[in-house]
Amino acid sequence: MTVALSYLAWRFPNSRPVLDGRATIVVRDGRPLQPAMDAERMTLDDLTSAARRHGFRQLEDIELAVLEPDGTFSMFERPAD
C-alpha cells in the first residue's frame, strides 16, 4: 500500500497534497488562528501544550506555529524587540 501511494505521489505530483496532506499555520505573530484550529479539530489547550513541549511559556513568544501533515508541530520564535 505504501509503495503504491509513493508511486502515485511521484507519478502524479498534483496528487501529493491529497495523499500526504498539507501543513496548516495555527499561530501567527503570537495569536492563535481559530479557523485553522477548528478545521484541524484542535483546542487551545492542545496548542499551548505543544508550545510548552517546544520550550515556549506563552503563545505570544511564537512568531509562527505550523501543524505539519504528520501531526508534529514546527514553532518559530518571535524576534526580540
Order of alpha helices (4+ residues) and beta strands (2+ residues): alpha-alpha-beta-beta-alpha-alpha-beta-beta
